[in-house]
C-alpha cells in the first residue's frame, strides 16, 4: 500500500503549490496567471473556504447567490 499524504491544512485551497488561505492572495495569483480577480471568482473562493467538505456546484451556487 502506498504512503498516504497528510490532509491539507483546514480552510486552505491547494493549487499544486502553497495553499491559498486569503482572498488577497488568490487575487494576486490570478493576476500573476493573467486572470482577472473578478468579484464572482472571489465569492466562489470565499464559499469554498467556508466548507470542510467537497461541495457540489449547486451547493456553492446556493452560498454565493445568497451573499
Rosetta blueprint (number, residue, H / E / L):
1 X L
2 X L
3 X L
4 X L
5 X L
6 X L
7 X L
8 X L
9 X L
10 X L
11 X L
12 X L
13 X E
14 X L
15 X L
16 X L
17 X L
18 X L
19 X L
20 X E
21 X L
22 X L
23 X H
24 X H
25 X H
26 X H
27 X H
28 X H
29 X H
30 X H
31 X H
32 X H
33 X L
34 X L
35 X L
36 X L
37 X L
38 X L
39 X H
40 X H
41 X H
42 X H
43 X H
44 X H
45 X H
46 X H
47 X H
48 X H
49 X H
50 X L
51 X L
52 X L
53 X L
54 X L
55 X L
56 X L
57 X H
58 X H
59 X H
60 X H
61 X H
62 X H
63 X H
64 X H
65 X H
66 X L
67 X L
